[in-house]
Amino acid sequence: MAVTSKMRRRSTLFLLVFPLIAVACGSTGDGDSSPSDSVAESTADGETGSEDSVSLELIEPTAPDVTVSGLAIASGAALDGTPTPLVELTDLRSGGPPPDGIPSIDEPKFLDVDEVDFLKENEPVLALEVNGDVRAYPVQILTWHEIVNDTVGGIPVGVTYCPLCNSAVAYDRRIDDRVLEFGVSGLLFNSALVMFDRQTETLWSHFSGEGIVGELTGVEIETFPVATVPWGVWRDANPDGLVLGRDTGIDRPYGRNPYPGYDDVRTAPFLYEGEVDGRYTAKTRIVGVERDDQALGVPLFTLQEERVVAAELGATDLVFFWVPGTASALDANEVADGFDVGASGVFVPIVDGQSLTFVAAEDEFVDDQTGSTWNLLGQAVDGPLEGSALEAVEHVDTFWFAWSAFQPDTAIIE
């Protein structure tokens, strides 16, 4: 795995009585809650952390080159022996739960497709495939946990979902010869999830996949393509796939939306204090791609109108697909009752060296060159190319304020 900065050896130093600097990304789950008035989630053992401090054992280091964890630095510790943070610490916003106050899923349990009886056709799931291992992670579960530490296709993977910026990203948890386990830090940066790893307590940006405070500052972790798609489409395309089940060991009202009304385009993002690029409102939905050190965004309303958008980013040809039929997870009290935002996929439109162009046909797509029919997941389901698949491209379905904050130089397709 490539890294972008030299990683430093970690000596063991924790702070005694770590001040609370966490952010309330969760809520009690009653139908009337919102991020701004939410309370801390219960931890797995039933304790809450909305106003608690965290006491960590102090272990005196024996080496002179002391590395202080990102969690400690964010609470006001000195930077002794640690790389300079990539963000201003004052830009890390606090709002409630402590680290792990929103519990990650560290021992995920999966169901076969025919065992799933709690998802409706239009409910969003995160679709991930690694080395032929195909899995779906229901957003109704991820919205309460935000991180799943999993192993997919033999590779340690972190599947993450940030409700406040409505984005999903999957990471390779390997850094050279060690495997990281991620947790929810309770902090936000530009209103987006900030993760921490339990091995070094470095803080990581969910949106960029980069260490931002702590020992592994500047290290970038690799990503896998993950798409937010409707359960019915994923199920029909992957009858032998695995689905994250509700047996998480933690009691949550799965299926309920703890952020009702959050994606109202007229409302402001939670704890976002930056200036919003005025081309769109803060919560205009964007499908964004970063590739070859360049960024490109397509407004959802453009995709909804066109259904297929061809583009070029760097040296890569891309095609964006969109189909209706996916509920917003951030609208109604029940996830399945959210208004229809549809779903997107982004692909390299080349099969066996042949470039393809596409037109929309009902809820599928047809290529002009062979007349083959393709689904939202980039799979040819009929015609001469049946059984082929397009190369999926990492992309995020997110809000404009988040995309423009993390990709200020983004190009836009109107």
Backbone torsions as a table, in degrees:
resi	resn	phi	psi	omega
1	MET	NA	132.3	179.8
2	ALA	-81.2	144.9	174.5
3	VAL	-127.1	159.4	-175.0
4	THR	-103.9	0.1	173.4
5	SER	-150.6	159.0	179.4
6	LYS	-69.6	126.9	-179.6
7	MET	-83.1	141.3	-177.0
8	ARG	-99.1	149.5	176.1
9	ARG	-67.8	137.7	-177.7
10	ARG	-95.5	123.2	166.7
11	SER	-97.6	159.9	-169.5
12	THR	-92.4	106.3	177.5
13	LEU	-138.9	122.7	174.9
14	PHE	-121.7	162.1	177.5
15	LEU	-98.0	142.1	173.6
16	LEU	-85.3	132.0	-177.5
17	VAL	58.9	74.2	179.4
18	PHE	-75.4	117.6	-178.8
19	PRO	-65.0	146.4	-179.4
20	LEU	-73.2	125.7	177.6
21	ILE	-137.9	37.4	-171.4
22	ALA	-97.8	169.4	-176.2
23	VAL	-119.1	139.4	179.2
24	ALA	-80.2	96.1	174.9
25	CYS	-94.0	-8.9	-177.8
26	GLY	-116.2	-175.9	177.3
27	SER	-153.4	178.4	-179.3
28	THR	-72.3	-16.3	177.9
29	GLY	86.6	4.7	172.1
30	ASP	-72.6	153.3	-169.4
31	GLY	-63.3	-13.7	-173.0
32	ASP	-105.5	8.2	-175.5
33	SER	-81.4	161.8	174.9
34	SER	-146.8	162.3	-177.8
35	PRO	-56.5	-35.6	-174.0
36	SER	-71.6	-23.1	-179.6
37	ASP	-120.8	17.8	-177.1
38	SER	-75.0	161.2	176.4
39	VAL	-113.0	167.3	-174.9
40	ALA	-66.5	145.3	174.0
41	GLU	-71.7	151.7	173.7
42	SER	-72.8	144.8	174.4
43	THR	-81.1	173.7	-174.6
44	ALA	-59.5	-29.7	-179.2
45	ASP	-93.1	9.5	173.2
46	GLY	94.6	-5.4	-179.6
47	GLU	-85.4	146.5	176.9
48	THR	-105.0	159.8	-174.8
49	GLY	-132.3	27.0	-174.4
50	SER	-68.0	-28.8	-178.9
51	GLU	-132.6	13.9	-178.7
52	ASP	-88.3	154.4	165.2
53	SER	-97.0	163.0	-178.3
54	VAL	-108.7	123.9	179.0
55	SER	-98.8	122.1	-179.8
56	LEU	-118.8	142.4	-177.6
57	GLU	-64.2	136.2	177.4
58	LEU	-92.5	119.8	178.0
59	ILE	-117.3	116.9	-176.9
60	GLU	-67.1	129.5	177.6
61	PRO	-74.1	150.4	178.9
62	THR	-104.1	-15.6	-179.3
63	ALA	-96.1	147.0	-178.1
64	PRO	-71.3	-26.0	-178.1
65	ASP	-88.1	92.6	-171.5
66	VAL	-90.7	130.1	174.8
67	THR	-109.1	125.3	-178.6
68	VAL	-100.7	138.6	-176.1
69	SER	-66.1	155.9	177.9
70	GLY	-63.2	-36.1	177.0
71	LEU	-61.0	-42.6	-179.9
72	ALA	-67.7	-43.2	-179.9
73	ILE	-59.8	-43.2	-179.0
74	ALA	-63.6	-23.8	179.6
75	SER	-89.1	0.0	174.6
76	GLY	115.6	6.2	178.8
77	ALA	-72.0	160.0	177.3
78	ALA	-68.7	160.8	-177.4
79	LEU	-88.5	17.4	-170.5
80	ASP	-42.5	115.3	173.2
81	GLY	69.3	11.4	-174.8
82	THR	-112.8	143.2	177.8
83	PRO	-56.7	150.2	177.4
84	THR	-62.4	130.2	179.6
85	PRO	-56.3	148.9	178.5
86	LEU	-83.8	-9.2	179.5
87	VAL	-129.0	156.7	171.9
88	GLU	-69.7	128.1	-176.4
89	LEU	-61.2	-28.0	178.5
90	THR	-70.1	-13.1	177.7
91	ASP	-86.2	-6.4	173.6
92	LEU	-85.6	114.3	-170.1
93	ARG	-95.9	141.5	179.9
94	SER	-103.6	144.3	179.9
95	GLY	-151.8	0.5	178.5
96	GLY	158.6	-91.5	-170.9
97	PRO	-65.9	148.5	175.2
98	PRO	-80.4	179.1	173.3
99	PRO	-52.3	132.1	-177.9
100	ASP	70.0	7.0	173.1
101	GLY	-63.0	-32.9	166.3
102	ILE	-99.0	107.5	-168.8
103	PRO	-78.1	128.0	171.6
104	SER	-70.2	161.3	174.2
105	ILE	-97.1	111.7	-173.8
106	ASP	-105.3	-14.6	176.2
107	GLU	-130.8	68.3	-174.8
108	PRO	-65.4	143.2	176.6
109	LYS	-117.4	137.2	-172.1
110	PHE	-117.9	155.2	178.7
111	LEU	-118.5	151.8	168.1
112	ASP	-71.4	157.5	-176.5
113	VAL	-55.1	-43.8	-176.2
114	ASP	-74.7	-2.3	176.2
115	GLU	-94.4	-8.8	-175.2
116	VAL	-84.5	118.9	179.6
117	ASP	-126.8	12.9	-174.5
118	PHE	-114.6	5.0	-179.4
119	LEU	-114.0	137.5	173.8
120	LYS	-92.3	160.7	-173.6
121	GLU	-52.2	-37.4	-172.5
122	ASN	-94.7	3.9	-177.4
123	GLU	-73.8	139.0	-179.4
124	PRO	-74.8	137.3	170.9
125	VAL	-129.5	152.0	175.3
126	LEU	-89.4	120.7	-176.3
127	ALA	-98.3	124.9	-178.0
128	LEU	-136.9	137.2	174.4
129	GLU	-135.3	125.9	177.6
130	VAL	-133.4	120.4	178.4
131	ASN	52.7	40.2	177.4
132	GLY	82.2	-4.4	177.3
133	ASP	-88.8	113.9	-171.7
134	VAL	-108.4	125.5	-176.7
135	ARG	-138.5	152.9	176.0
136	ALA	-124.7	137.5	-179.1
137	TYR	-120.9	104.0	-177.2
138	PRO	-60.1	132.9	178.8
139	VAL	-65.3	-28.6	177.3
140	GLN	-60.3	-22.2	175.3
141	ILE	-93.3	-45.2	-176.8
142	LEU	-63.7	-28.6	-177.8
143	THR	-65.6	-20.3	178.7
144	TRP	-96.1	-11.8	-175.0
145	HIS	-125.6	-33.0	173.6
146	GLU	72.4	-25.4	-179.1
147	ILE	-138.3	134.5	169.3
148	VAL	-121.2	120.4	173.0
149	ASN	-90.1	111.7	-171.4
150	ASP	-132.7	171.9	169.4
151	THR	-126.7	119.0	-174.0
152	VAL	-126.5	126.7	-178.3
153	GLY	59.2	30.6	179.9
154	GLY	80.1	4.1	-177.2
155	ILE	-115.0	129.3	175.2
156	PRO	-64.3	124.3	-174.1
157	VAL	-129.3	141.3	170.1
158	GLY	-108.9	117.2	178.4
159	VAL	-100.1	121.7	-171.7
160	THR	-126.9	146.6	176.7
161	TYR	-139.9	126.8	177.6
162	CYS	-107.9	107.2	-179.2
163	PRO	-62.1	-34.9	-173.5
164	LEU	-71.6	-23.9	173.2
165	CYS	-116.6	6.2	173.5
166	ASN	53.6	49.7	-176.7
167	SER	-131.6	146.5	178.3
168	ALA	-125.4	133.0	179.0
169	VAL	-140.9	139.4	176.6
170	ALA	-114.7	132.8	-174.4
171	TYR	-119.2	149.6	166.8
172	ASP	-78.8	121.3	-174.7
173	ARG	-85.0	5.0	-178.9
174	ARG	-89.8	131.5	171.5
175	ILE	-124.8	103.6	-174.7
176	ASP	52.3	-116.1	-172.7
177	ASP	-99.2	15.1	177.3
178	ARG	-129.5	155.9	179.8
179	VAL	-112.2	127.4	-179.5
180	LEU	-90.9	150.5	170.6
181	GLU	-118.9	126.1	-173.2
182	PHE	-98.4	147.3	173.4
183	GLY	-133.7	167.6	178.4
184	VAL	-84.7	117.9	-175.4
185	SER	-73.0	-23.7	-172.2
186	GLY	87.9	2.3	178.9
187	LEU	-104.4	156.5	173.0
188	LEU	-123.9	144.2	171.0
189	PHE	-128.2	119.2	-172.0
190	ASN	54.8	37.9	179.2
191	SER	67.3	14.8	-179.2
192	ALA	-110.4	150.6	177.9
193	LEU	-49.8	133.6	169.1
194	VAL	-113.3	120.9	179.4
195	MET	-92.1	164.3	166.2
196	PHE	-135.6	150.5	174.7
197	ASP	-98.2	143.6	-174.2
198	ARG	-80.9	-6.8	178.3
199	GLN	-83.8	-41.7	-177.5
200	THR	-122.8	-8.9	-176.3
201	GLU	60.7	24.5	169.9
202	THR	-66.8	143.8	174.2
203	LEU	-90.2	138.6	-176.0
204	TRP	-127.0	139.9	174.4
205	SER	-81.2	120.6	175.7
206	HIS	-57.9	-37.2	-172.1
207	PHE	-76.1	-36.4	-176.0
208	SER	-104.1	-15.7	-177.1
209	GLY	67.5	30.2	-176.3
210	GLU	-121.0	139.7	172.4
211	GLY	-66.6	128.4	-174.4
212	ILE	-115.4	-22.9	177.3
213	VAL	-147.3	129.5	177.4
214	GLY	116.8	-168.1	-173.1
215	GLU	-57.0	-40.8	-174.9
216	LEU	-97.2	25.0	176.3
217	THR	-54.3	132.0	178.9
218	GLY	90.2	-12.3	177.3
219	VAL	-77.6	133.6	177.3
220	GLU	-108.9	130.8	177.4
221	ILE	-97.5	144.8	-176.3
222	GLU	-73.9	156.8	-177.9
223	THR	-120.0	161.7	173.1
224	PHE	-119.0	148.2	176.7
225	PRO	-63.1	131.2	174.3
226	VAL	-136.6	137.5	-177.5
227	ALA	-125.9	145.3	174.8
228	THR	-95.4	112.5	-171.9
229	VAL	-134.1	163.2	179.1
230	PRO	-72.6	144.3	-179.1
231	TRP	-53.6	-44.9	-176.7
232	GLY	-60.3	-41.3	179.4
233	VAL	-66.7	-46.0	-179.3
234	TRP	-64.1	-44.0	-178.9
235	ARG	-59.3	-46.9	-177.1
236	ASP	-66.7	-30.8	-179.1
237	ALA	-83.4	-19.3	-173.5
238	ASN	-134.7	64.6	-177.4
239	PRO	-62.5	-20.1	179.7
240	ASP	-104.0	11.3	-179.2
241	GLY	-77.2	175.2	179.1
242	LEU	-114.6	145.9	-176.0
243	VAL	-126.5	129.0	176.2
244	LEU	-60.4	127.8	-177.9
245	GLY	-94.9	172.6	-178.1
246	ARG	-80.6	-7.3	179.3
247	ASP	-79.3	80.3	-176.4
248	THR	-100.6	-8.2	-174.5
249	GLY	83.3	1.6	-177.4
250	ILE	-130.7	133.2	-176.4
251	ASP	-84.2	112.4	175.7
252	ARG	-139.2	151.7	178.7
253	PRO	-80.5	67.8	-177.3
254	TYR	-57.1	136.9	-174.5
255	GLY	104.1	-25.1	175.2
256	ARG	-84.3	150.1	177.8
257	ASN	-103.6	113.8	179.3
258	PRO	-75.6	-1.0	-178.8
259	TYR	-125.5	50.7	-176.1
260	PRO	-60.4	132.7	179.1
261	GLY	79.8	3.8	-173.4
262	TYR	-66.7	-29.4	-177.0
263	ASP	-90.0	15.6	173.0
264	ASP	-60.6	120.7	-173.8
265	VAL	-63.6	-15.9	-178.8
266	ARG	-87.7	-4.8	-176.0
267	THR	-101.0	161.2	-178.9
268	ALA	-92.0	149.6	175.7
269	PRO	-64.6	150.4	-179.9
270	PHE	-72.7	124.4	176.4
271	LEU	54.2	32.8	173.1
272	TYR	-101.1	120.7	-174.4
273	GLU	-114.7	3.9	178.1
274	GLY	-80.3	171.2	175.7
275	GLU	-84.9	132.4	-179.7
276	VAL	-85.0	128.5	174.1
277	ASP	-54.6	121.4	-169.0
278	GLY	-74.1	2.4	178.9
279	ARG	-64.6	-30.5	179.8
280	TYR	-141.2	165.1	173.1
281	THR	-69.3	160.2	-173.5
282	ALA	-55.0	-39.1	-173.7
283	LYS	-105.5	21.4	167.1
284	THR	-62.0	133.2	-177.9
285	ARG	-80.7	138.2	-176.5
286	ILE	-131.0	139.5	167.5
287	VAL	-101.2	115.3	-171.7
288	GLY	-117.7	142.9	177.9
289	VAL	-130.8	133.8	171.8
290	GLU	-119.2	122.7	-175.5
291	ARG	-155.3	141.3	179.1
292	ASP	54.1	38.9	178.6
293	ASP	61.2	23.0	174.9
294	GLN	-128.8	155.3	-177.7
295	ALA	-126.4	144.7	-179.7
296	LEU	-141.1	133.4	177.2
297	GLY	-123.2	143.4	175.0
298	VAL	-121.9	117.3	177.4
299	PRO	-59.1	141.8	-178.5
300	LEU	-59.2	-36.7	-178.4
301	PHE	-64.5	-28.4	175.6
302	THR	-69.3	-44.7	178.9
303	LEU	-64.9	-39.2	179.4
304	GLN	-61.3	-34.9	-179.5
305	GLU	-78.7	-41.4	-173.1
306	GLU	-89.8	-31.8	-177.5
307	ARG	71.4	-36.9	176.1
308	VAL	-132.3	128.9	176.7
309	VAL	-130.0	122.2	175.6
310	ALA	-95.0	142.8	-177.5
311	ALA	-152.0	168.7	174.6
312	GLU	-130.5	130.4	178.9
313	LEU	-129.8	116.1	-173.4
314	GLY	62.9	-125.3	179.8
315	ALA	-101.0	14.3	-172.3
316	THR	-115.7	130.1	170.7
317	ASP	-80.2	139.8	-179.4
318	LEU	-130.5	155.8	168.9
319	VAL	-135.4	133.5	178.2
320	PHE	-104.0	129.0	174.9
321	PHE	-108.3	151.5	171.6
322	TRP	-146.5	137.3	172.8
323	VAL	-134.5	149.5	175.7
324	PRO	-75.5	170.7	170.9
325	GLY	112.5	14.1	177.5
326	THR	-120.0	128.6	-179.6
327	ALA	-75.7	140.7	170.2
328	SER	-66.4	133.4	179.2
329	ALA	-81.1	-5.2	-171.9
330	LEU	-119.8	21.4	-174.4
331	ASP	-106.5	-73.4	-172.2
332	ALA	-90.8	172.9	178.0
333	ASN	-63.4	-35.0	174.6
334	GLU	-104.2	133.7	-177.2
335	VAL	-54.9	-44.0	-175.7
336	ALA	-66.5	-17.3	-178.5
337	ASP	-91.5	2.0	-179.5
338	GLY	-66.1	155.3	-179.6
339	PHE	-67.2	159.0	-172.9
340	ASP	-78.1	111.4	174.9
341	VAL	-103.0	-6.1	-178.4
342	GLY	71.0	-169.7	-177.4
343	ALA	-145.8	151.4	-177.0
344	SER	-122.4	158.9	170.3
345	GLY	-142.4	147.8	179.3
346	VAL	-128.3	133.0	-172.0
347	PHE	-143.3	161.1	167.0
348	VAL	-88.2	117.7	-171.2
349	PRO	-84.0	56.1	-178.4
350	ILE	-134.0	132.2	175.9
351	VAL	-131.1	122.0	179.9
352	ASP	51.8	41.1	177.5
353	GLY	82.4	-4.1	-178.8
354	GLN	-98.7	125.3	176.6
355	SER	-79.3	138.3	-177.3
356	LEU	-120.3	148.4	169.6
357	THR	-120.8	154.6	-169.2
358	PHE	-131.7	154.0	168.2
359	VAL	-129.0	152.3	179.6
360	ALA	-81.1	143.2	177.3
361	ALA	-141.4	101.8	-174.7
362	GLU	54.7	-121.5	-178.5
363	ASP	-99.2	18.1	179.3
364	GLU	-134.8	-171.0	-174.5
365	PHE	-139.2	148.4	-178.8
366	VAL	-125.4	133.1	177.6
367	ASP	-86.4	145.4	-176.4
368	ASP	-72.7	-24.5	-171.6
369	GLN	-80.7	-38.4	-175.7
370	THR	-123.0	-9.9	-177.1
371	GLY	74.9	13.5	178.8
372	SER	-73.9	151.5	-179.8
373	THR	-103.0	137.1	-175.0
374	TRP	-126.6	147.5	177.4
375	ASN	-97.5	179.9	-177.9
376	LEU	-60.1	-26.6	-177.7
377	LEU	-85.3	5.8	178.5
378	GLY	78.1	23.8	179.9
379	GLN	-105.7	132.9	174.8
380	ALA	-77.8	119.2	-174.6
381	VAL	-108.3	-5.6	178.7
382	ASP	-161.8	154.0	176.3
383	GLY	98.8	-173.8	-175.6
384	PRO	-58.4	-29.7	-177.6
385	LEU	-98.5	14.6	-179.5
386	GLU	-52.5	133.5	-177.6
387	GLY	96.1	-13.9	176.9
388	SER	-81.4	163.5	178.2
389	ALA	-142.0	141.5	174.5
390	LEU	-79.5	151.2	175.5
391	GLU	-70.7	119.0	179.0
392	ALA	-74.6	146.0	-178.5
393	VAL	-115.2	136.8	175.8
394	GLU	-58.8	128.6	177.5
395	HIS	-151.1	164.5	176.3
396	VAL	-126.9	138.9	166.0
397	ASP	-96.3	115.0	-170.2
398	THR	-149.0	-175.3	176.7
399	PHE	-94.9	152.8	-177.6
400	TRP	-59.2	-40.5	-177.1
401	PHE	-59.9	-39.1	-178.7
402	ALA	-73.1	-46.6	-178.6
403	TRP	-61.3	-44.8	-178.1
404	SER	-72.2	-27.6	177.7
405	ALA	-70.9	-41.3	-178.1
406	PHE	-89.4	-19.4	178.0
407	GLN	-130.1	68.0	-173.9
408	PRO	-64.5	-20.9	-179.8
409	ASP	-98.5	17.8	-176.1
410	THR	-60.8	141.9	167.1
411	ALA	-83.9	158.5	-178.0
412	ILE	-131.6	135.7	170.8
413	ILE	-98.5	116.3	-180.0
414	GLU	-80.2	NA	NA
